[in-house]
C-alpha cells in the first residue's frame, strides 16, 4: 500500500527526485495514522485505493504546513500563488478524501462526548 501512497503523493505534491525523497517519510507516517483508524478487519481493493488516497492527501496537507522555503507568495505576470491558497487547497483535498473514507475510518466523523456536571 505504501507504494500506492507514494505514487499519489508524487502526483498531488508535484515533487520529484531529491525533493520527493526528502518528504516521502510523510507518506509512511500518514499511512500508519490512517491504518490506526480503520474500522474494518479486511479491506477490498477499492477500499485500499481510498485509504491510499486519504494517506497521500494527509501527507500533502502536512507538507504544506511545513515552512520549508519561507516563500509565502509568488507572482509572475497575471499569475499569483500564495502559500495560504496552497494550504486551503490541501485542506480541501484532505477533507474530501476523509469524506470518501467515512464508511471505513473514524476520521472526520462527528464525535459526541459526555460532560459531567
C-alpha positions as CSV (number, residue, x, y, z in Angstrom):
1,X,0.0,0.0,0.0
2,X,2.9,2.4,0.7
3,X,3.9,2.3,-2.9
4,X,0.5,3.5,-4.0
5,X,0.5,6.2,-1.4
6,X,3.9,7.4,-2.6
7,X,2.7,7.5,-6.2
8,X,-0.4,9.5,-5.3
9,X,1.7,11.8,-3.1
10,X,4.0,12.5,-6.0
11,X,1.1,13.4,-8.3
12,X,-0.6,15.6,-5.7
13,X,2.5,17.4,-4.5
14,X,4.3,17.7,-7.8
15,X,7.6,16.8,-6.1
16,X,10.3,14.9,-8.0
17,X,13.7,13.4,-7.4
18,X,15.5,14.6,-4.3
19,X,12.7,16.8,-3.1
20,X,10.3,13.9,-3.3
21,X,12.7,11.6,-1.4
22,X,13.2,14.3,1.3
23,X,9.4,14.4,2.1
24,X,8.3,10.8,1.3
25,X,8.6,9.9,5.0
26,X,5.3,11.7,5.5
27,X,3.6,9.1,3.4
28,X,4.6,6.2,5.7
29,X,3.6,8.2,8.8
30,X,0.2,9.1,7.3
31,X,-0.5,5.6,6.1
32,X,0.2,4.3,9.6
33,X,-2.1,7.0,11.0
34,X,-4.9,6.1,8.7
35,X,-4.5,2.4,9.3
36,X,-4.9,3.0,13.0
37,X,-8.3,4.5,12.3
38,X,-9.6,1.7,10.0
39,X,-12.9,0.3,11.2
40,X,-12.9,-3.0,9.2
41,X,-10.9,-6.2,9.6
42,X,-10.3,-6.6,5.8
43,X,-10.4,-4.1,3.0
44,X,-11.4,-4.6,-0.6
45,X,-9.1,-3.4,-3.4
46,X,-11.3,-0.4,-3.9
47,X,-11.2,0.4,-0.2
48,X,-7.4,0.1,-0.2
49,X,-7.3,2.6,-3.0
50,X,-9.4,5.0,-0.9
51,X,-7.1,4.5,2.1
52,X,-4.0,5.3,-0.2
53,X,-5.7,8.4,-1.5
54,X,-6.5,9.6,2.1
55,X,-3.0,8.9,3.3
56,X,-1.5,10.8,0.4
57,X,-3.8,13.7,0.9
58,X,-2.9,14.0,4.6
59,X,0.8,13.8,3.7
60,X,0.3,16.6,1.2
61,X,-1.5,18.7,3.8
62,X,1.3,18.2,6.3
63,X,3.8,19.1,3.6
64,X,2.0,22.5,3.1
65,X,2.1,23.1,6.8
66,X,5.9,23.0,6.9
67,X,7.5,26.3,6.0
68,X,10.4,24.7,4.1
69,X,11.3,27.6,1.8
70,X,9.9,30.6,3.7
71,X,8.2,31.9,0.5
72,X,4.7,33.0,1.3
73,X,3.6,34.2,-2.2
74,X,4.8,34.3,-5.8
75,X,3.7,36.5,-8.7
76,X,4.6,36.1,-12.3
77,X,2.7,38.3,-14.6
78,X,-1.0,37.7,-14.1
79,X,-0.4,34.5,-12.0
80,X,-0.4,34.8,-8.2
81,X,0.2,31.8,-6.0
82,X,0.3,32.1,-2.2
83,X,1.1,29.5,0.4
84,X,-2.2,30.3,2.0
85,X,-4.1,29.2,-1.1
86,X,-2.0,26.0,-1.3
87,X,-2.8,25.2,2.3
88,X,-6.5,25.8,1.7
89,X,-6.4,23.5,-1.4
90,X,-4.5,20.8,0.6
91,X,-7.0,21.1,3.4
92,X,-10.0,20.8,0.9
93,X,-8.4,17.7,-0.7
94,X,-7.8,16.1,2.7
95,X,-11.4,16.7,3.9
96,X,-12.7,15.4,0.6
97,X,-10.7,12.2,1.0
98,X,-11.8,11.9,4.6
99,X,-15.4,12.1,3.5
100,X,-14.8,9.4,0.9
101,X,-13.4,7.1,3.6
102,X,-16.1,7.8,6.2
103,X,-17.5,4.4,5.7
104,X,-14.2,2.6,6.6
105,X,-12.5,5.0,9.0
106,X,-13.4,7.1,12.1
107,X,-11.5,10.1,10.7
108,X,-13.5,13.3,10.2
109,X,-16.5,11.8,12.0
110,X,-18.7,13.7,14.4
111,X,-18.0,12.8,18.0
112,X,-20.3,13.5,20.9
113,X,-18.7,13.4,24.3
114,X,-20.4,13.3,27.7
115,X,-19.9,16.1,30.2
116,X,-20.2,15.5,33.9
117,X,-22.0,18.2,35.9
